[in-house]
Amino acid sequence: MRFRLAALSALALSFALPAAAPAQAAVDGQSPQPAIETGNYPYQLFLPRGYSADQKADWPLLIFLHGSGERGDDVAKVKVHGPPKIADRSPDFPFVTVSPLLGADQDWDVAKLERLLDHIVRTHRIDRTRIYLTGLSRGGHASWRWAAADPRRFAAVAPVAGRGDPAGACALKDTPVWAFHGDRDDVVVPEGSFAMARAIRACGGRASRLTIYPDLGHNAWDPAYDDPALYYWLLSHRLPTMTKDKK
């Protein structure tokens, strides 16, 4: 993917908005961060090359939620798959990327994730019209759940090997969604993605898509996250430009 990162970076900044407030001091690259409050999640924070030098541009933000296998107290483990893995080896990965760590035997708490997201948006130069959400397996379940709970927050969502609740699918009818699953997944059966795709379309949604990998088990994340098409697709979506406050 490295040979395409320059083009992705150009696309990421092509719609950059002026920064709303001076940014805090930052160092480009990926680094572990403590929880923003007691009981919240420690996380990996990635700032793309050029973030600290350019004090005027706002950047797209990608939130990544890992799966069950990475739970625990070692925040470095969130980098074994997906966007933080790519960011670790590719300093031009064109998203500010936040990858929280879930504690052992825990499940993702949307309220805690919302507070973490609010903190990142307040303290970094983030384009609020281009906030994206993705996750794998348990993190894929949570991506469906969080997006349905707050659909106006995300410009696009990409659950991988995750299972959603079709009862809440209508909340996503206007949200671009690209789901990924292996057709031989016996951990989270692909019907979990099929059911969401059907339910979104039944509500009139036309912005959802589904990729099923043939002869593949649970690990749909390697082909999904290694494909530059996913990142081009994410960057092609944004929320409507926010209107200025009336004087």
Helices and strands as residue ranges (DSSP letters): G 2-4, H 5-13, E 29-33, E 43-47, E 59-65, G 68-70, G 75-80, H 82-89, E 96-100, H 110-123, E 126-136, H 138-149, G 151-153, E 156-160, G 166-172, E 177-182, H 191-202, E 208-213, H 221-225, H 228-235
